[in-house]
Amino acid sequence: FYLTPPQVNSILKANEYSFKVPEFDGKNVSSVLGFDSNQLPANAPIEDRRSAATCLQTRGMLLGVFDGHAGCACAQAVSERLFYYIAVSLLPHETLLEIENAVESGRALLPILQWHKHPNDYFSKEASKLYFNSLRTYWQELIDLNSGETTDVREALINAFKRLDNDISLEAQVGDPNSFLNYLVLRVAFSGATACVAHVDGVDLHVANTGDSRAMLGVQEEDGSWSAVNLSYDHNAQNEHEVERVKMEHPKSEEKTLVKQDRLLGLLMPFRAFGDVKFKWSIELQKRVIESGPDQLNDNEYTKFIPPNYHTPPYLTAEPEVIHHKLRPQDKFLVLATDGLWETMHRQDVARIVGEYLTGVHHQQPIAVGGYKVTLGQMHGLLTERRARISSVFEDQNAATHLIRHAVGNNEFGTVDHERLSKMLSLPEELARMYRDDITIIVVQFNSHVIGAY
């Protein structure tokens, strides 16, 4: 059925969130001005998650998008836990000791992260003690390993990703006497999630990516036009290096079965992910855990099923690929988004739409009708629409919402078509997933003055 513009807006704006970095005495000392984020579900419940936090004991800000599969449990756990692992990996030895001593003596802990959360961004209270204990074991090991060197951000990111994935796997193997928690840790381990995380500190931007969500930098050229710079690579069958990497890790006899129909073992689209123990554990371990697990797990056909041609696990890793970029004054924004966005839009269009939105300036491209036969009437319509678009103040107060509006509602001429938007947003749950994926977007705006001063 047909949705009115206000109905469309209420659907699009339901999960939007914005954060502005506070200024000190009118001087903004951060290279980040703020960020906008939003999510549009296609799955019910949505399988994507997002996180943003300021690191309080080190400098820098963390932002990430997480795309779950086989349910939302793993994406949920990673969105709650990963930033703590990264923050702890970055902490100096003295701070780690202070935190450990506080826990020992029952004193209040130094806060590590300041979260920037939408009310819909759920955190699981039931698992917090279990999660805390795993994290504490990690920082105790970091204290014991103290080499006295300052931690490299790249290494910290890689260690945090690998360690959290390892803990997800261990918690599921150990189980929990509380049956609710036992079922939770197993659901987390048997589902999976990709992660694309940015750490911004001054002019140093690091992006750690596992899977097929993406990070893209919006750059303003000297003539005012916008261009896109990729800051991550998809880990899937379209990436030749990734296919080669997987083949190198397994015997030659498996070469034909490793990647089938562009999927890992014919099943999984991303070639790197958290969780997904079905692609990591030995068959014996999978059977043992499922048999001793709660009945709900035993009744679940997905968990019992062993991937075909499963000879030399692990086939999957959560290790991220890390890209470091030194920010320049012309780098205006960063877009982190799950593949739901990139399936519908080219990065060049994303850069232009966000860039024009943030500067409020429309670069008048000559109208391209790309090989379509266009009548004068249609041409007149396009020009009228363009004029209306220039005169109307942007209806979205949030750059991520603005981008979702285009991703879902763009017609073949690259303009938002209200009728199309209405149809796409009114699809019933069971149909929506056939037309699009969950979309989660974070748009981070940089402060060119601060970056220039570096």
C-alpha positions in Angstrom: 0.0 0.0 0.0 0.9 3.6 -0.4 2.7 5.5 2.4 2.5 9.3 2.7 5.7 11.3 3.0 5.3 11.7 6.8 4.8 7.9 7.1 8.0 7.3 5.0 9.9 9.7 7.2 8.8 8.0 10.5 10.0 4.6 9.2 13.3 6.1 7.9 14.0 8.1 11.1 13.1 5.4 13.7 16.7 4.4 14.4 18.6 7.6 13.6 21.2 8.8 16.1 23.6 11.8 16.0 26.5 12.8 18.2 28.4 16.1 18.2 31.9 16.1 19.8 31.8 18.8 22.5 33.9 21.9 22.0 36.2 23.2 24.7 35.9 27.0 25.0 34.9 27.2 21.4 38.0 25.3 20.4 37.3 21.8 19.0 40.3 19.7 19.9 39.1 16.6 18.1 39.6 15.7 14.5 36.1 14.4 14.6 33.2 16.9 14.6 30.6 14.2 15.2 28.7 11.4 13.5 25.3 10.4 12.2 24.1 6.8 12.2 21.0 4.9 11.2 19.6 1.5 10.5 16.9 0.2 8.3 15.8 -3.4 8.9 14.9 -5.9 6.2 15.2 -9.0 8.4 12.9 -9.3 11.4 14.5 -9.0 13.8 17.3 -6.9 12.2 20.7 -8.8 12.1 22.9 -5.7 11.8 24.3 -3.9 14.8 26.3 -0.6 15.2 28.5 0.8 17.9 30.3 4.1 18.7 32.4 5.1 21.8 35.0 7.5 22.9 38.1 5.9 24.5 38.5 7.6 27.9 41.9 6.2 29.0 43.6 6.6 25.6 42.9 9.1 22.9 40.6 8.3 20.1 37.1 7.3 19.0 35.8 3.9 17.9 33.0 3.4 15.4 31.8 0.1 13.9 29.1 -1.7 11.9 28.4 -5.4 12.4 26.5 -7.6 10.0 25.1 -10.8 11.5 24.1 -14.0 9.7 22.2 -17.1 10.9 20.6 -14.8 13.5 21.6 -11.6 15.3 23.3 -13.2 18.4 26.9 -13.0 17.2 26.5 -9.5 15.9 25.0 -8.4 19.2 27.8 -9.9 21.2 30.5 -8.4 19.0 28.9 -5.0 19.1 28.9 -5.0 22.9 32.3 -6.5 23.5 34.8 -5.7 20.7 35.5 -2.1 21.7 36.4 -3.1 25.2 38.9 -5.6 23.8 40.4 -2.9 21.5 40.5 -0.3 24.3 42.2 -2.8 26.7 44.7 -3.7 23.9 45.6 0.0 23.6 46.0 0.7 27.4 49.4 1.4 28.9 50.7 -1.1 31.4 50.2 1.2 34.4 46.6 1.7 33.5 46.0 -2.1 33.2 47.6 -2.6 36.6 45.4 0.2 38.1 42.3 -1.5 36.7 43.3 -5.0 37.9 44.1 -3.6 41.4 40.7 -1.9 41.6 38.9 -5.2 40.7 41.1 -7.1 43.3 40.2 -4.7 46.1 36.6 -4.2 45.0 37.1 -0.4 44.3 35.3 1.4 41.5 36.8 0.8 38.1 38.2 3.6 35.8 35.7 4.0 33.0 37.3 2.8 29.8 34.7 3.8 27.2 32.0 6.4 26.9 29.3 4.8 24.7 27.2 6.8 22.2 24.0 4.7 22.0 20.6 4.9 20.5 17.9 3.7 22.9 17.3 0.7 20.6 20.9 -0.4 20.8 20.4 -3.2 23.3 23.1 -4.5 25.8 22.6 -7.9 27.4 22.5 -7.6 31.2 22.5 -11.4 31.7 25.8 -12.0 30.0 27.7 -9.0 31.4 29.4 -10.9 34.2 30.6 -13.6 31.9 31.8 -11.1 29.3 33.6 -9.1 32.1 35.4 -12.2 33.3 36.7 -13.1 29.8 37.9 -9.5 29.3 39.6 -9.5 32.7 41.5 -12.7 31.8 42.7 -11.0 28.7 44.0 -7.9 30.5 45.7 -10.1 33.1 47.5 -11.8 30.3 48.5 -8.4 28.8 49.9 -7.4 32.2 51.9 -10.6 32.4 53.2 -10.2 28.8 54.2 -6.6 29.4 57.1 -5.8 27.1 57.3 -2.2 28.1 56.7 -1.1 24.5 53.9 1.2 23.5 51.2 -0.7 21.7 50.9 -0.2 18.0 47.2 0.6 17.0 47.4 -1.9 14.1 48.5 -4.7 16.4 46.0 -3.8 19.1 43.2 -4.0 16.6 44.3 -7.4 15.2 44.9 -8.8 18.7 41.5 -7.6 19.9 39.5 -9.1 17.0 41.3 -12.5 17.3 41.1 -12.6 21.1 37.3 -11.9 21.2 36.7 -14.5 18.5 38.7 -17.0 20.6 36.7 -16.1 23.7 33.4 -16.6 21.9 34.6 -20.1 20.9 35.9 -21.0 24.4 32.8 -19.8 26.2 30.7 -22.0 24.0 32.9 -25.0 24.6 33.0 -24.5 28.4 29.2 -23.9 28.5 27.5 -22.4 31.6 25.6 -23.9 34.5 22.9 -21.3 33.9 20.8 -22.8 31.1 19.8 -19.4 29.7 23.4 -18.3 29.5 24.5 -21.6 28.1 22.0 -21.3 25.3 23.1 -17.7 24.7 26.9 -18.4 24.4 26.1 -21.3 22.0 23.8 -19.1 19.8 26.5 -16.5 19.7 29.2 -19.0 18.6 27.0 -20.9 16.0 25.7 -17.6 14.4 28.3 -15.3 12.7 29.1 -11.6 12.1 31.3 -9.5 10.0 32.8 -6.3 11.5 34.2 -3.0 10.1 35.7 -0.8 12.7 37.3 2.6 12.6 39.7 4.1 15.2 40.2 7.8 14.8 42.9 9.5 16.8 44.1 13.0 15.6 45.1 12.5 12.0 45.5 8.7 12.4 42.6 6.8 11.0 42.8 3.0 11.2 40.1 0.7 9.7 40.0 -2.9 10.7 37.8 -5.0 8.6 36.6 -8.7 8.8 34.1 -9.7 6.1 32.2 -7.6 3.6 31.0 -4.4 5.3 32.9 -1.4 4.0 34.7 1.8 5.0 34.9 4.7 2.5 36.5 8.1 2.7 34.7 11.1 1.2 37.3 13.5 -0.3 36.5 17.0 -1.6 38.6 17.8 -4.7 40.0 21.3 -5.4 37.1 22.0 -7.9 34.6 21.2 -5.1 33.6 17.8 -6.6 33.6 14.6 -4.5 35.5 11.4 -4.8 35.6 8.2 -2.8 38.6 6.4 -1.4 38.2 2.8 -0.3 39.6 2.0 3.2 38.7 -1.7 3.2 38.5 -4.7 1.0 35.6 -7.1 0.9 36.6 -10.6 2.1 34.5 -12.7 -0.3 34.8 -14.5 -3.6 35.1 -11.3 -5.6 38.5 -10.6 -4.0 41.1 -12.7 -5.8 43.7 -12.2 -3.0 41.2 -13.6 -0.5 40.4 -16.6 -2.6 44.2 -17.2 -2.9 44.7 -16.9 0.9 42.0 -19.5 1.6 43.5 -21.9 -1.0 47.0 -21.4 0.5 45.7 -22.5 3.9 44.3 -25.9 2.8 45.7 -28.9 0.9 45.7 -28.9 -2.9 43.2 -31.8 -2.8 40.5 -29.4 -1.6 41.1 -26.7 -4.2 37.9 -27.5 -6.1 35.6 -27.7 -3.0 36.9 -24.7 -1.0 35.0 -22.0 -3.0 31.8 -23.1 -4.7 29.1 -20.8 -6.3 31.2 -17.9 -4.8 30.7 -19.1 -1.3 33.1 -20.7 1.2 32.5 -24.5 1.1 29.5 -23.5 -1.1 27.7 -22.0 2.0 29.2 -18.8 3.4 29.4 -15.5 1.5 32.0 -13.7 3.7 35.4 -15.4 3.9 36.2 -13.9 7.3 33.8 -13.6 10.3 33.3 -13.8 14.0 31.6 -16.9 15.5 30.5 -19.4 12.8 32.1 -22.2 14.7 30.6 -24.6 12.1 33.5 -23.5 9.9 36.1 -23.5 12.6 35.7 -26.4 15.0 36.5 -30.0 14.3 33.5 -32.3 13.6 34.1 -34.1 16.9 34.0 -30.9 18.9 30.9 -29.7 17.1 29.1 -33.0 17.9 30.3 -33.0 21.5 29.1 -29.5 22.2 25.7 -29.9 20.5 25.0 -33.2 22.3 25.8 -31.8 25.7 24.1 -28.5 24.9 20.5 -27.5 25.7 17.6 -29.1 23.9 16.8 -26.0 21.8 20.2 -26.3 20.2 19.7 -30.0 19.6 16.4 -29.3 17.8 18.0 -26.7 15.6 18.7 -28.3 12.2 21.3 -25.6 11.3 23.6 -26.4 14.2 23.6 -30.2 13.5 24.4 -29.8 9.9 28.1 -30.2 9.0 29.4 -28.3 5.9 30.2 -30.5 2.9 33.9 -31.4 2.1 34.8 -30.5 5.7 38.4 -31.9 6.0 40.9 -29.4 7.4 39.2 -26.8 9.7 39.4 -24.0 10.5 38.2 -22.6 7.1 37.3 -19.2 8.6 39.2 -16.5 10.5 38.1 -13.4 12.3 41.5 -11.8 11.8 40.9 -8.3 10.3 42.7 -6.6 7.5 43.9 -3.2 8.8 44.4 -0.1 6.7 46.0 3.1 8.1 45.3 6.5 6.6 46.7 9.9 7.6 43.9 12.4 7.4 44.3 15.4 5.2 42.2 18.6 5.2 40.4 17.5 2.0 39.2 14.3 3.8 35.8 15.4 4.9 33.9 12.3 6.1 34.0 8.6 6.5 31.2 6.2 5.7 31.0 2.8 7.5 28.2 0.6 6.2 27.1 -3.0 6.0 26.8 -4.6 2.5 23.1 -3.7 2.4 24.2 -0.2 1.3 26.9 -1.2 -1.2 24.6 -3.7 -2.9 22.4 -0.8 -4.0 24.9 2.1 -4.4 28.2 2.8 -6.0 30.8 4.4 -3.7 31.2 7.3 -6.0 27.5 8.1 -5.7 27.7 7.7 -1.9 30.6 10.2 -1.8 28.6 12.7 -3.9 25.3 12.4 -2.0 26.9 12.7 1.5 29.3 15.4 0.4 26.5 17.5 -1.1 24.4 16.9 1.9 27.1 18.0 4.4 28.0 21.1 2.4 24.5 21.8 1.4 25.7 22.5 -2.1 24.5 20.7 -5.2 27.1 20.4 -7.9 25.0 20.7 -11.0 25.9 17.6 -13.0 24.5 17.8 -16.6 21.4 15.7 -16.5 22.4 12.2 -17.7 19.7 10.0 -18.9 22.0 7.1 -19.7 20.8 5.7 -23.0 17.1 6.0 -22.1 14.7 7.5 -24.6 13.4 10.5 -22.8 10.4 12.6 -23.9 10.4 16.4 -23.5 7.8 16.0 -20.8 10.0 13.6 -18.8 12.9 16.0 -19.3 10.8 18.9 -18.1 9.8 16.8 -15.0 13.5 16.0 -14.2 14.4 19.7 -14.4 11.5 20.8 -12.3 12.4 18.2 -9.7 16.0 19.4 -9.7 14.8 22.9 -9.2 12.6 21.8 -6.3 15.5 19.9 -4.8 17.7 22.9 -4.8 15.1 25.2 -3.2 14.0 22.8 -0.6 16.1 22.6 2.5 17.3 19.0 3.0 14.5 17.2 4.8 16.8 14.9 6.7 18.7 16.2 9.7 20.9 13.1 9.6 23.4 12.2 6.8 22.9 8.4 7.3 19.1 8.8 6.9 19.7 10.9 3.8 21.8 8.1 2.4 19.3 5.4 3.2 16.6 7.4 1.5 18.7 7.4 -1.7 19.7 3.7 -1.3 16.1 2.6 -1.1 14.3 5.2 -3.2 16.6 6.1 -6.1 15.2 5.7 -9.6 17.2 5.2 -12.8 18.0 8.9 -13.0 19.6 8.9 -9.5 16.9 10.9 -7.8 14.7 9.8 -5.0 11.3 8.6 -6.3 8.7 8.8 -3.6 6.5 6.1 -5.1 9.4 3.7 -5.2 10.4 4.6 -1.6 6.8 4.0 -0.5 6.7 0.6 -2.2 10.1 -0.6 -0.8 9.2 0.5 2.8 5.7 -1.0 2.8 6.9 -4.5 1.8 5.8 -7.1 4.3 8.6 -8.7 6.4 8.8 -11.9 4.5 9.1 -10.1 1.2 11.4 -7.2 2.2 14.5 -9.5 2.5 14.0 -10.6 -1.1 14.5 -7.0 -2.3 17.1 -5.7 0.0 19.3 -6.4 3.0 19.4 -4.7 6.4 21.2 -1.4 6.0 23.4 0.1 8.7 25.3 3.3 8.2 27.6 5.6 10.2 28.8 8.9 8.7 31.7 10.4 10.6 32.4 14.1 9.8 36.0 15.3 10.2 37.2 18.7 11.4 39.4 20.1 8.6 40.7 23.0 10.7 42.0 20.6 13.4 43.4 18.2 10.8 45.1 21.2 9.0 46.7 22.3 12.2 48.4 19.0 12.6 
